[in-house]
Amino acid sequence: MPAPPIADRLSRLRAAMAAQGTDLVALGPGPNMHWVAGFHPHADERPCLLLVTRDKAGFLMPALNAAGSREQTDLPFWTWTDAEGPDAALQQALADLGATTARRVDVDEAMRSDFALLLLDALPQAGHGFARDTLGELRLCKDAAEQDELRRNAAISDEAMSAIFAALRPGMTEEEVATVARDVFRNHGAEPLFTIVGAAANGAFPHHHTGDTVLRTGDVIVLDIGARKGAFSSDITRMACLGEPPPDYGRVHAVVEAAVEAALAACRPGVPASTLDRAARRVIEDAGFGPQFVHRLGHGMGLEGHEPPWISEASGTILRPGMVFSIEPGIYIEGRFGLRLEEIVILHEEGPEILSRLPRDLHVVPV
């Protein structure tokens, strides 16, 4: 993916800071720093901060990472060595940035707490909030390059899921099935992030830990996989069965599919995210499975696999073009099976674009 337009992103962040009355934003190595700067140094215990004021920006940078990071950015560094410690460099950075009298600091909610406390202790007069109040709002809508990266990752995930379908056989373990997906991901240069394989009763645990359970004829299997290539990732859930499914499975699958369709139909710019959750949940409740739908409808996707917007009953987010999120209703019947169908969508003016090209039908493996 090409480097993001740093000057534009800094300008947008500063406009958000002005609107919120924020004097300084501090970001640790991770997705927020990556969104602004196009990279982040190795994340370890050494304090590293991207500090942004309304007219300046620069890095508190461990000397160990300075040379490699200098290849990625022209922003100034205030470096420190292990022998020196970060305190003096941080004080100099704040002075050079004109931030020593900052009245409001927004810290990266995902950064290490010791980084945050180091900064806040250096600015005892400052009130503080979280970067989600400024930067978080900017990350909600993905630009064209980000959308293309998400499409490319989704295509890889489709290939991994198709490979699972082709490989499934009675006698395999859940872990062996997961290895099929991981191998496809790695062959495409993607880092596997999760490979949930939940056979039979294990599928009733939404975040089942894939293990040594042996797949048997008649098992319904939840397949939830994702990987990261570049800065972005994928996420997809489909269902498979070894031979004929249980007699009542078809009805439950139809209910979950109807819930997906109800959410997709409600998915339009200007609609509250909670409306999508309610639309899907109403279908499941009306079918008598309300207590078995135990999680929110979806989550945002971007530099993080789970990020805002949250698609839940409690969400106050109003959907906008460029938002990317999952729609993944499920029904989990303890002791028997679970069923979840998941799509990642990009919201456009005219409605949602589904990234996967795979059908949501139950994949039946002949045995």
KEKE-3310 file (N, C-alpha, C; in steps of 0.2 Angstrom, whole numbers, plus 5000, padded with zeros to 4 digits):
npx = (5004:5003:5012:5003:4995:5004:5005:4992:4984:4989:4985:4971:4970:4974:4963:4953:4958:4957:4944:4940:4946:4959:4976:4987:4991:4996:5003:5006:5017:5009:4992:4986:4997:5002:4992:4993:5007:5011:5019:5025:5037:5046:5037:5041:5046:5052:5049:5041:5034:5023:5021:5009:5005:4996:5002:5015:5025:5032:5044:5046:5060:5067:5084:5089:5080:5081:5088:5082:5069:5071:5071:5058:5052:5051:5049:5054:5065:5067:5079:5084:5095:5097:5105:5103:5089:5072:5067:5073:5074:5061:5056:5063:5057:5044:5046:5052:5041:5032:5023:5023:5014:5002:4985:4976:4977:4977:4978:4984:4973:4977:4990:5004:5002:5012:5019:5010:5008:5021:5021:5010:5014:5024:5017:5008:4998:4989:4973:4966:4961:4956:4963:4954:4944:4948:4958:4952:4939:4943:4948:4938:4932:4937:4949:4951:4963:4964:4953:4955:4965:4959:4950:4959:4964:4953:4950:4961:4957:4946:4951:4958:4947:4941:4950:4950:4937:4939:4948:4942:4938:4931:4939:4950:4958:4952:4963:4971:4963:4963:4977:4977:4971:4980:4992:4988:4986:5000:5006:5002:5009:5003:5000:4994:4980:4969:4961:4948:4941:4927:4920:4905:4898:4907:4906:4897:4903:4907:4920:4928:4943:4953:4957:4962:4951:4942:4936:4920:4908:4893:4896:4893:4902:4909:4918:4930:4940:4955:4968:4983:4989:5001:4996:4983:4969:4959:4943:4932:4917:4911:4900:4901:4898:4901:4895:4877:4868:4862:4844:4837:4845:4844:4834:4839:4850:4843:4837:4848:4854:4843:4844:4856:4853:4843:4850:4859:4850:4846:4857:4863:4869:4868:4860:4858:4871:4866:4853:4855:4860:4848:4839:4844:4844:4830:4825:4830:4826:4812:4811:4813:4825:4832:4839:4850:4858:4872:4880:4886:4881:4892:4908:4920:4932:4949:4965:4965:4959:4948:4939:4932:4918:4907:4895:4881:4868:4870:4876:4880:4884:4883:4880:4892:4897:4911:4914:4919:4914:4909:4896:4888:4879:4873:4869:4869:4869:4869:4879:4876:4877:4885:4881:4886:4887:4897:4900:4911:4909:4910:4903:4894:4888:4877:4874:4879:4894:4899:4913:4918:4917:4912:4898:4885:4879:4877:4891:4892:4901:4903:4902)
npy = (4994:5011:5025:5034:5050:5060:5074:5078:5070:5074:5087:5085:5079:5090:5099:5092:5092:5105:5107:5099:5105:5101:5101:5093:5078:5061:5047:5030:5016:5007:5005:5018:5027:5022:5025:5039:5042:5032:5021:5012:5011:4997:4989:4990:4989:5001:5019:5026:5039:5047:5064:5076:5093:5108:5114:5108:5093:5077:5064:5056:5046:5030:5028:5016:5013:5023:5025:5015:5020:5033:5031:5031:5042:5061:5068:5077:5070:5066:5059:5045:5036:5019:5021:5034:5036:5041:5053:5066:5068:5068:5080:5089:5088:5091:5105:5110:5108:5117:5112:5112:5119:5114:5112:5102:5085:5072:5055:5040:5027:5014:5013:5008:5009:5014:5022:5032:5037:5042:5053:5060:5063:5072:5083:5090:5099:5097:5092:5077:5066:5053:5047:5043:5052:5062:5057:5045:5047:5051:5039:5031:5031:5024:5027:5026:5019:5011:5004:4996:4988:4981:4974:4966:4958:4951:4943:4934:4928:4921:4912:4904:4899:4892:4882:4875:4870:4861:4852:4846:4832:4817:4812:4821:4833:4848:4857:4852:4856:4870:4872:4870:4882:4892:4889:4892:4906:4910:4906:4917:4927:4932:4935:4924:4927:4922:4907:4900:4884:4876:4862:4852:4852:4861:4872:4880:4888:4904:4910:4899:4889:4882:4865:4848:4841:4828:4827:4821:4811:4819:4830:4848:4862:4877:4889:4901:4913:4923:4934:4944:4955:4966:4981:4979:4968:4952:4944:4931:4921:4905:4890:4873:4855:4838:4827:4823:4836:4839:4836:4848:4858:4865:4874:4883:4888:4895:4905:4912:4917:4925:4935:4940:4946:4955:4964:4969:4975:4985:4993:5008:5024:5037:5030:5024:5014:5005:5001:4992:4981:4979:4975:4963:4956:4955:4947:4935:4934:4933:4921:4913:4911:4921:4921:4914:4921:4929:4940:4956:4962:4966:4972:4986:4986:4988:4995:4988:4972:4972:4986:5003:5006:5000:4988:4987:4985:4996:5006:5022:5027:5035:5028:5030:5034:5024:5018:5003:4987:4972:4960:4949:4939:4926:4910:4900:4884:4876:4862:4856:4862:4877:4892:4903:4917:4927:4943:4955:4972:4986:5002:5011:5026:5021:5009:4993:4985:4969:4960:4947:4934:4922:4910:4910:4898:4882:4872:4856:4842:4827:4811)
npz = (5000:4996:5004:5017:5015:5023:5027:5025:5033:5046:5045:5046:5058:5066:5064:5070:5083:5086:5086:5097:5107:5111:5115:5113:5106:5109:5103:5104:5098:5086:5079:5078:5077:5066:5057:5056:5053:5044:5047:5061:5074:5081:5094:5110:5127:5128:5130:5117:5107:5096:5095:5093:5091:5088:5078:5076:5075:5081:5086:5101:5103:5105:5104:5099:5089:5080:5068:5059:5059:5054:5040:5037:5039:5039:5050:5065:5078:5095:5103:5114:5125:5131:5143:5146:5148:5146:5151:5150:5136:5133:5140:5133:5120:5123:5126:5114:5105:5110:5120:5134:5142:5139:5140:5138:5134:5123:5124:5117:5118:5116:5119:5130:5147:5155:5146:5144:5157:5160:5151:5156:5169:5166:5162:5173:5174:5164:5158:5153:5139:5128:5112:5104:5103:5095:5084:5082:5076:5064:5058:5055:5043:5028:5015:4997:4994:5006:5006:4995:4999:5009:5001:4994:5004:5008:4997:4998:5010:5005:4997:5006:5014:5004:5002:5014:5013:5002:5008:5019:5029:5037:5053:5052:5063:5072:5073:5062:5052:5053:5050:5036:5032:5037:5030:5017:5019:5022:5011:5003:5008:5019:5036:5047:5058:5066:5068:5069:5072:5075:5079:5079:5095:5100:5092:5098:5106:5104:5103:5102:5106:5095:5093:5097:5094:5085:5069:5065:5055:5051:5059:5061:5057:5063:5054:5056:5050:5048:5042:5040:5028:5024:5030:5034:5036:5036:5038:5040:5041:5039:5036:5037:5034:5038:5028:5030:5038:5055:5058:5061:5058:5046:5047:5057:5051:5040:5048:5053:5041:5036:5045:5042:5030:5033:5041:5031:5022:5030:5030:5027:5023:5035:5044:5061:5068:5078:5073:5063:5071:5078:5068:5063:5075:5079:5069:5073:5086:5084:5078:5089:5095:5102:5115:5112:5103:5107:5106:5100:5084:5075:5071:5067:5054:5049:5051:5062:5067:5075:5078:5080:5068:5081:5079:5087:5099:5108:5102:5097:5084:5069:5053:5039:5022:5017:5029:5036:5041:5050:5048:5057:5063:5074:5080:5095:5101:5115:5118:5106:5092:5084:5075:5063:5052:5043:5035:5028:5025:5015:5016:5005:4996:4989:4996:5005:5000:4998:5003:5002:4990:4992:4993:5006:5009:5018:5017:5011:5014:5005:5011)
capx = (5000:5007:5012:4997:4997:5005:5003:4984:4982:4991:4980:4964:4970:4974:4957:4949:4960:4955:4936:4939:4950:4965:4982:4993:4989:5002:5002:5011:5018:5002:4988:4985:5003:5003:4987:4996:5014:5012:5023:5027:5043:5045:5034:5043:5045:5055:5045:5041:5028:5022:5018:5007:5002:4992:5007:5021:5024:5039:5044:5051:5062:5073:5090:5089:5075:5081:5091:5077:5063:5072:5070:5051:5049:5056:5048:5060:5066:5071:5081:5087:5098:5095:5109:5101:5082:5068:5064:5076:5072:5053:5056:5065:5052:5038:5048:5052:5034:5028:5018:5024:5009:4996:4979:4972:4981:4973:4983:4982:4970:4980:4997:5006:5000:5018:5021:5005:5009:5027:5019:5005:5017:5028:5012:5004:4993:4985:4968:4967:4956:4958:4964:4947:4940:4951:4960:4947:4934:4946:4950:4931:4930:4943:4950:4951:4968:4963:4947:4958:4969:4954:4947:4964:4965:4947:4951:4965:4953:4941:4955:4959:4941:4940:4955:4947:4931:4942:4952:4938:4937:4931:4946:4954:4957:4951:4970:4973:4959:4966:4983:4976:4970:4986:4996:4986:4988:5007:5008:5001:5012:4999:5001:4987:4978:4965:4958:4943:4937:4923:4916:4899:4896:4912:4904:4892:4907:4909:4927:4931:4950:4954:4961:4963:4944:4942:4929:4916:4902:4887:4897:4893:4908:4910:4925:4930:4947:4957:4975:4985:4994:5002:4993:4976:4967:4953:4939:4926:4915:4906:4898:4902:4896:4903:4889:4871:4868:4856:4838:4834:4850:4842:4829:4843:4854:4839:4836:4854:4854:4838:4846:4861:4849:4839:4855:4861:4844:4846:4864:4863:4872:4863:4857:4862:4873:4861:4848:4857:4859:4841:4836:4846:4842:4823:4824:4832:4821:4805:4811:4813:4832:4835:4844:4856:4862:4875:4885:4884:4881:4898:4914:4924:4939:4954:4971:4964:4954:4942:4940:4925:4912:4904:4888:4878:4862:4871:4881:4877:4887:4879:4884:4894:4901:4918:4915:4920:4913:4907:4889:4890:4874:4875:4864:4873:4865:4874:4879:4874:4881:4884:4880:4888:4888:4900:4902:4914:4906:4911:4897:4895:4882:4871:4873:4885:4898:4901:4920:4919:4914:4909:4891:4884:4876:4881:4896:4891:4906:4901:4906)
capy = (5000:5017:5028:5038:5057:5062:5081:5078:5067:5079:5093:5083:5078:5096:5102:5088:5094:5112:5107:5096:5109:5097:5104:5088:5071:5057:5041:5025:5012:5004:5007:5025:5030:5020:5029:5046:5042:5027:5016:5013:5007:4991:4991:4986:4993:5008:5024:5029:5043:5052:5070:5081:5099:5111:5116:5104:5086:5074:5058:5054:5040:5026:5028:5009:5013:5029:5024:5012:5024:5039:5029:5031:5049:5067:5072:5077:5065:5067:5052:5044:5029:5015:5023:5040:5036:5045:5059:5073:5069:5070:5087:5094:5087:5096:5112:5112:5108:5122:5109:5112:5122:5111:5111:5096:5080:5066:5049:5034:5022:5007:5013:5005:5013:5017:5027:5037:5040:5046:5059:5064:5066:5078:5088:5089:5104:5095:5087:5072:5061:5048:5049:5041:5058:5066:5053:5039:5049:5051:5033:5027:5030:5022:5030:5022:5014:5007:4999:4991:4983:4976:4969:4961:4953:4947:4938:4929:4924:4917:4906:4900:4896:4887:4877:4871:4866:4855:4847:4843:4825:4814:4810:4827:4837:4855:4860:4851:4860:4877:4872:4871:4890:4895:4887:4897:4913:4911:4906:4923:4932:4935:4933:4921:4930:4918:4901:4896:4879:4873:4856:4850:4856:4866:4878:4884:4893:4909:4911:4892:4888:4877:4860:4842:4837:4825:4829:4815:4812:4823:4836:4854:4865:4884:4891:4908:4914:4929:4935:4951:4956:4973:4984:4977:4961:4949:4941:4928:4915:4901:4884:4866:4849:4832:4823:4827:4840:4837:4838:4855:4863:4869:4880:4888:4892:4900:4911:4917:4920:4930:4940:4944:4949:4960:4969:4972:4979:4991:4996:5014:5030:5040:5025:5022:5007:5001:4999:4985:4976:4977:4972:4956:4952:4954:4941:4929:4933:4931:4914:4909:4910:4927:4920:4910:4926:4931:4945:4961:4960:4967:4977:4989:4983:4993:4994:4983:4968:4974:4993:5006:5007:4994:4987:4984:4989:5002:5010:5028:5029:5035:5026:5035:5030:5023:5014:4995:4983:4965:4958:4942:4936:4919:4906:4895:4879:4873:4854:4853:4866:4884:4894:4910:4919:4934:4946:4961:4976:4993:5006:5016:5030:5016:5003:4990:4981:4963:4959:4940:4931:4915:4910:4908:4892:4877:4868:4849:4837:4821:4806)
capz = (5000:4996:5011:5017:5014:5030:5028:5025:5040:5051:5045:5048:5065:5070:5064:5075:5090:5088:5087:5103:5112:5112:5113:5112:5105:5110:5101:5105:5092:5085:5073:5078:5075:5059:5052:5055:5050:5039:5050:5068:5076:5085:5100:5116:5134:5128:5128:5110:5106:5091:5098:5088:5093:5083:5073:5076:5077:5081:5089:5106:5099:5107:5099:5096:5083:5076:5061:5055:5058:5050:5033:5036:5041:5040:5057:5070:5083:5101:5105:5121:5125:5137:5148:5148:5150:5141:5154:5147:5129:5133:5142:5127:5115:5124:5125:5107:5102:5113:5123:5141:5145:5136:5145:5136:5131:5122:5124:5113:5122:5116:5121:5136:5152:5158:5142:5146:5164:5159:5148:5160:5174:5164:5161:5178:5174:5159:5158:5148:5136:5123:5105:5100:5103:5089:5079:5081:5072:5057:5056:5054:5035:5024:5009:4992:4995:5011:5004:4990:5003:5012:4996:4992:5010:5008:4992:5001:5014:5002:4995:5012:5015:4999:5003:5019:5010:4998:5012:5025:5029:5044:5055:5053:5069:5071:5072:5055:5047:5054:5047:5029:5031:5039:5024:5011:5021:5022:5004:5000:5011:5024:5043:5050:5065:5070:5064:5074:5069:5080:5077:5083:5101:5101:5088:5102:5109:5098:5102:5103:5105:5090:5097:5095:5093:5079:5066:5063:5051:5054:5062:5059:5059:5062:5052:5057:5049:5046:5042:5039:5023:5024:5037:5034:5038:5033:5043:5037:5044:5035:5039:5034:5038:5035:5027:5031:5045:5059:5054:5062:5056:5040:5050:5061:5046:5037:5052:5053:5034:5036:5050:5038:5024:5036:5042:5024:5019:5034:5030:5022:5026:5039:5048:5067:5068:5082:5068:5060:5076:5080:5062:5063:5082:5078:5065:5077:5092:5081:5077:5096:5097:5105:5120:5109:5100:5113:5105:5095:5077:5071:5073:5062:5051:5046:5053:5068:5065:5079:5079:5078:5072:5084:5077:5093:5101:5112:5098:5094:5078:5063:5048:5034:5017:5019:5035:5035:5047:5049:5049:5059:5068:5076:5085:5098:5104:5119:5118:5100:5087:5084:5068:5062:5045:5043:5029:5029:5020:5014:5015:5000:4996:4987:5001:5006:4996:5002:5001:5000:4984:4993:4996:5013:5010:5021:5013:5013:5012:5004:5015)
cpx = (5004:5007:5006:4999:4998:5003:4995:4982:4983:4986:4973:4964:4970:4967:4952:4951:4958:4947:4935:4942:4956:4971:4988:4989:4996:5000:5008:5012:5012:4998:4987:4991:5004:4998:4990:5002:5015:5017:5023:5033:5041:5043:5037:5042:5048:5050:5046:5034:5029:5018:5016:5003:4998:4996:5013:5020:5031:5038:5049:5053:5068:5078:5091:5085:5076:5083:5085:5071:5065:5071:5063:5048:5054:5054:5053:5060:5069:5073:5084:5089:5096:5099:5106:5093:5079:5066:5067:5074:5065:5053:5058:5060:5046:5040:5048:5046:5030:5022:5018:5018:5002:4991:4975:4976:4977:4979:4980:4979:4973:4987:4998:5004:5006:5020:5016:5006:5016:5025:5015:5009:5022:5023:5006:4998:4988:4979:4969:4961:4960:4959:4958:4943:4942:4952:4955:4942:4937:4947:4943:4930:4936:4943:4950:4956:4967:4958:4950:4962:4965:4951:4953:4965:4959:4947:4956:4962:4949:4945:4957:4953:4940:4944:4953:4941:4934:4945:4948:4937:4936:4938:4951:4953:4955:4958:4972:4969:4962:4973:4982:4975:4977:4991:4995:4988:4995:5009:5007:5004:5008:5000:4994:4986:4974:4962:4954:4940:4934:4918:4911:4898:4901:4910:4899:4896:4909:4916:4931:4939:4951:4959:4961:4956:4944:4935:4926:4910:4896:4889:4896:4898:4908:4918:4926:4938:4949:4965:4976:4990:4995:4999:4986:4975:4961:4949:4933:4924:4910:4905:4900:4900:4899:4897:4882:4870:4862:4849:4835:4839:4848:4838:4834:4847:4850:4838:4842:4855:4849:4840:4852:4858:4846:4844:4858:4856:4844:4852:4864:4866:4867:4860:4861:4864:4869:4855:4849:4857:4852:4837:4838:4843:4834:4821:4825:4828:4814:4805:4812:4820:4836:4840:4850:4860:4865:4880:4883:4884:4888:4903:4917:4930:4943:4961:4971:4959:4947:4943:4933:4924:4910:4897:4884:4872:4864:4875:4877:4880:4882:4883:4886:4897:4908:4919:4915:4919:4910:4899:4889:4885:4875:4869:4869:4869:4869:4873:4878:4879:4880:4884:4881:4889:4891:4902:4906:4911:4909:4905:4899:4888:4876:4870:4879:4888:4901:4908:4921:4915:4911:4902:4891:4881:4881:4885:4895:4897:4903:4905:4903)
cpy = (5006:5021:5033:5046:5060:5069:5082:5076:5071:5085:5091:5082:5085:5100:5098:5090:5101:5111:5104:5100:5105:5100:5099:5082:5067:5050:5036:5020:5007:5007:5015:5029:5028:5024:5036:5046:5037:5021:5017:5008:5001:4993:4986:4991:5000:5013:5027:5033:5047:5058:5075:5087:5102:5114:5113:5097:5083:5068:5058:5047:5036:5026:5022:5009:5018:5028:5021:5016:5030:5037:5030:5038:5054:5071:5072:5072:5068:5061:5051:5037:5026:5018:5030:5040:5041:5052:5066:5074:5071:5077:5091:5093:5092:5103:5114:5112:5113:5118:5109:5115:5119:5110:5105:5091:5074:5060:5043:5029:5015:5007:5010:5011:5017:5023:5033:5041:5044:5053:5063:5067:5072:5084:5088:5094:5102:5091:5082:5068:5056:5050:5047:5047:5063:5061:5048:5041:5049:5044:5029:5026:5029:5025:5024:5017:5009:5002:4994:4986:4978:4971:4964:4956:4949:4942:4932:4925:4919:4911:4901:4896:4890:4881:4872:4867:4860:4850:4843:4836:4822:4812:4816:4830:4844:4858:4858:4855:4867:4877:4873:4879:4893:4895:4892:4904:4914:4911:4913:4929:4936:4932:4930:4925:4926:4913:4897:4891:4875:4868:4854:4855:4862:4873:4882:4889:4898:4910:4904:4892:4881:4872:4854:4838:4834:4826:4822:4817:4814:4829:4843:4858:4873:4885:4898:4910:4921:4930:4942:4951:4963:4976:4982:4970:4959:4946:4938:4922:4911:4894:4878:4861:4843:4827:4827:4830:4837:4839:4845:4860:4868:4875:4885:4892:4897:4906:4915:4920:4926:4936:4944:4948:4955:4966:4972:4976:4985:4995:5002:5019:5034:5036:5024:5015:5002:4998:4992:4980:4974:4974:4964:4952:4951:4948:4934:4928:4931:4924:4909:4908:4916:4926:4917:4915:4930:4937:4950:4958:4961:4972:4980:4985:4988:4991:4989:4979:4969:4982:4996:5006:5000:4994:4984:4988:4995:5007:5016:5031:5029:5033:5031:5031:5030:5019:5006:4992:4976:4965:4951:4939:4928:4916:4900:4890:4875:4865:4852:4856:4873:4886:4901:4911:4926:4936:4953:4966:4983:4997:5011:5020:5025:5010:4999:4986:4975:4961:4952:4938:4924:4915:4908:4902:4887:4873:4861:4845:4830:4816:4799)
cpz = (5000:5003:5011:5016:5021:5032:5029:5031:5046:5051:5047:5055:5069:5070:5069:5082:5091:5089:5094:5109:5115:5110:5111:5111:5105:5108:5102:5098:5091:5079:5072:5075:5067:5054:5051:5051:5045:5041:5057:5070:5080:5092:5105:5122:5133:5126:5121:5109:5100:5095:5093:5092:5087:5077:5072:5077:5077:5085:5095:5104:5103:5102:5096:5089:5078:5069:5056:5054:5054:5042:5032:5036:5041:5046:5061:5075:5089:5104:5112:5121:5131:5144:5151:5151:5146:5144:5151:5140:5129:5135:5136:5121:5116:5124:5118:5103:5105:5117:5131:5145:5142:5142:5144:5132:5129:5121:5120:5118:5122:5117:5128:5141:5155:5153:5143:5152:5163:5156:5153:5166:5172:5163:5167:5178:5169:5160:5152:5146:5132:5116:5101:5099:5097:5083:5077:5076:5065:5054:5054:5047:5032:5017:5003:4992:5000:5009:4999:4994:5007:5007:4994:4998:5010:5003:4994:5006:5011:4999:5000:5014:5010:5000:5009:5017:5006:5002:5018:5024:5036:5046:5056:5060:5068:5069:5065:5050:5047:5050:5039:5028:5032:5033:5018:5013:5020:5015:5000:5003:5017:5031:5046:5057:5069:5065:5068:5070:5075:5078:5082:5089:5102:5097:5092:5106:5104:5097:5104:5102:5101:5094:5093:5094:5086:5076:5064:5058:5054:5058:5058:5061:5057:5060:5051:5056:5047:5046:5040:5033:5023:5031:5038:5035:5035:5039:5039:5041:5040:5039:5035:5038:5034:5034:5029:5038:5049:5056:5055:5060:5051:5042:5053:5056:5042:5041:5052:5046:5033:5040:5046:5033:5027:5038:5036:5021:5023:5033:5025:5026:5029:5044:5055:5066:5072:5078:5065:5065:5078:5074:5062:5070:5082:5075:5070:5083:5090:5080:5084:5098:5100:5110:5117:5104:5105:5112:5100:5088:5073:5074:5066:5060:5048:5048:5059:5065:5069:5080:5078:5071:5075:5082:5082:5095:5105:5108:5096:5088:5073:5057:5042:5028:5019:5025:5033:5041:5045:5051:5051:5064:5069:5081:5088:5102:5108:5119:5111:5094:5088:5076:5067:5055:5046:5036:5032:5024:5020:5012:5010:5000:4994:4991:5002:5001:5000:4999:4999:4994:4986:4996:5003:5015:5015:5016:5015:5010:5011:5008:5014)
residu = (MET:PRO:ALA:PRO:PRO:ILE:ALA:ASP:ARG:LEU:SER:ARG:LEU:ARG:ALA:ALA:MET:ALA:ALA:GLN:GLY:THR:ASP:LEU:VAL:ALA:LEU:GLY:PRO:GLY:PRO:ASN:MET:HIS:TRP:VAL:ALA:GLY:PHE:HIS:PRO:HIS:ALA:ASP:GLU:ARG:PRO:CYS:LEU:LEU:LEU:VAL:THR:ARG:ASP:LYS:ALA:GLY:PHE:LEU:MET:PRO:ALA:LEU:ASN:ALA:ALA:GLY:SER:ARG:GLU:GLN:THR:ASP:LEU:PRO:PHE:TRP:THR:TRP:THR:ASP:ALA:GLU:GLY:PRO:ASP:ALA:ALA:LEU:GLN:GLN:ALA:LEU:ALA:ASP:LEU:GLY:ALA:THR:THR:ALA:ARG:ARG:VAL:ASP:VAL:ASP:GLU:ALA:MET:ARG:SER:ASP:PHE:ALA:LEU:LEU:LEU:LEU:ASP:ALA:LEU:PRO:GLN:ALA:GLY:HIS:GLY:PHE:ALA:ARG:ASP:THR:LEU:GLY:GLU:LEU:ARG:LEU:CYS:LYS:ASP:ALA:ALA:GLU:GLN:ASP:GLU:LEU:ARG:ARG:ASN:ALA:ALA:ILE:SER:ASP:GLU:ALA:MET:SER:ALA:ILE:PHE:ALA:ALA:LEU:ARG:PRO:GLY:MET:THR:GLU:GLU:GLU:VAL:ALA:THR:VAL:ALA:ARG:ASP:VAL:PHE:ARG:ASN:HIS:GLY:ALA:GLU:PRO:LEU:PHE:THR:ILE:VAL:GLY:ALA:ALA:ALA:ASN:GLY:ALA:PHE:PRO:HIS:HIS:HIS:THR:GLY:ASP:THR:VAL:LEU:ARG:THR:GLY:ASP:VAL:ILE:VAL:LEU:ASP:ILE:GLY:ALA:ARG:LYS:GLY:ALA:PHE:SER:SER:ASP:ILE:THR:ARG:MET:ALA:CYS:LEU:GLY:GLU:PRO:PRO:PRO:ASP:TYR:GLY:ARG:VAL:HIS:ALA:VAL:VAL:GLU:ALA:ALA:VAL:GLU:ALA:ALA:LEU:ALA:ALA:CYS:ARG:PRO:GLY:VAL:PRO:ALA:SER:THR:LEU:ASP:ARG:ALA:ALA:ARG:ARG:VAL:ILE:GLU:ASP:ALA:GLY:PHE:GLY:PRO:GLN:PHE:VAL:HIS:ARG:LEU:GLY:HIS:GLY:MET:GLY:LEU:GLU:GLY:HIS:GLU:PRO:PRO:TRP:ILE:SER:GLU:ALA:SER:GLY:THR:ILE:LEU:ARG:PRO:GLY:MET:VAL:PHE:SER:ILE:GLU:PRO:GLY:ILE:TYR:ILE:GLU:GLY:ARG:PHE:GLY:LEU:ARG:LEU:GLU:GLU:ILE:VAL:ILE:LEU:HIS:GLU:GLU:GLY:PRO:GLU:ILE:LEU:SER:ARG:LEU:PRO:ARG:ASP:LEU:HIS:VAL:VAL:PRO:VAL)
# end
